[in-house]
């Protein structure tokens, strides 16, 4: 067994699997290690789908990442024959009277997104509440609501993407060890040592992309910057599934009048869970990823249906056909951390989460490998430094 590598990647979810694939594609002698067997349902990359959109109200610093990710996924699709990226449109509904803070933005998120789209020449349409109802009769938009619609928005098949990246990486020569928790990452002047229950592995460089377990791999004083929050994903039975298929239903983000009223819905995918996927978010009760409650209660399902699903959409039945817990690692400003470890330049830490990371993951994986092997990335990671967290 080879125990010295050019690069070791710890954590093989969205970012880690992308980095492993990019490293293997370059011929790097690379090992990937994960505590579970990805894709799995215990982290942040499951539940079938993740949103992608070209105009990003979270900030213009993300625009190069999502554009590059879409290109890389198209390349991966061409190489494997697997469909991963669907651009079936995206709808963001807000109200001028909303008190919700979303992705760190106090301003109307649809309007912020519109401004970014206009600045970057991204095709879009602004719709009134009445126009939303006319286009999508299932949506109970109010006259006071308005929406940003982007035809180049859509979704990525998240678990399938992770699986395809891992399979391609191994086909290209990457080594993978799963169901093997990493118990330590240490360093010296000329190497990195990664310890698991099975032994110790050495490398010239390491990338740590451990998602909800990131706090285990950063200095004690930095751990408070990486709280983890339990989110719930629901799939509800619908009266007419044909209405919610990929060719008829975009992703829908409804910001809501308060932070608690936010939720997202996705098109029903072929051979997927036979229900409409709907997700809300909460950033007030942190959890421990090792002890978090994974079961979804009847009360949680009933509350979501009564207050959000049935209140916002027509044709949704109260029968919840599936539900899963998902973990978000959310920094104070809801932006990413992609930087060298505060104590070793040989270790690169990536926590591109905060509930909006997957759409950027292919480009981030490429950038992480460039940072590790070439010394710097072609796309700037400067906005995502550790140092900015001290000012938050």
Secondary structure as UniProt FT lines:
FT   STRAND          4..10
FT   HELIX           14..25
FT   TURN            26..27
FT   STRAND          30..33
FT   STRAND          49..52
FT   TURN            57..58
FT   HELIX           60..62
FT   HELIX           63..80
FT   STRAND          85..86
FT   STRAND          90..95
FT   TURN            96..97
FT   TURN            103..104
FT   HELIX           109..120
FT   STRAND          125..128
FT   HELIX           129..135
FT   TURN            137..138
FT   TURN            143..144
FT   STRAND          145..150
FT   TURN            151..152
FT   STRAND          154..157
FT   HELIX           158..171
FT   TURN            172..173
FT   STRAND          175..177
FT   STRAND          182..187
FT   STRAND          192..196
FT   TURN            197..198
FT   STRAND          199..208
FT   HELIX           211..217
FT   HELIX           220..225
FT   STRAND          227..238
FT   HELIX           241..244
FT   TURN            246..248
FT   STRAND          251..254
FT   HELIX           259..261
FT   STRAND          263..266
FT   TURN            270..271
FT   STRAND          276..280
FT   STRAND          286..287
FT   TURN            289..291
FT   HELIX           298..304
FT   HELIX           305..309
FT   HELIX           310..312
FT   STRAND          316..330
FT   TURN            332..333
FT   STRAND          337..341
FT   TURN            342..343
FT   STRAND          344..351
FT   TURN            354..355
FT   HELIX           358..360
FT   HELIX           361..373
FT   HELIX           382..384
FT   HELIX           387..391
//
